[in-house]
Amino acid sequence: MSGEIQVDPYTLGLSADDWTDQGSRVRTARDRVADATTSGFTPAVAGAAASWTSAWGTVLGDVADRAEEIGTRLRDAQQAYAVTDVTAQETFESWLGGTP
């Protein structure tokens, strides 16, 4: 193992899309849990059901936030690597003095 790390900006972009998509899906699940009614439960159970939906809504919201944050950071990394690659290419081409 050489210790080198190779980064493929295209793959970073795909990963960013996947994380953002998963965050959106989890947020949808959170919204559905938050919208769940406890009206079908007896009064003895309704309080526990409301507490459960509230707690899980919070957990799912936190998971969605984190997934979307990872997607954003991967997208930022992809853009940074792409800019660096373009700058390196332009620098190399200027060293060549315009030679094709």
Beta strands, then each sheet from edge to edge (+ up, - down):
end
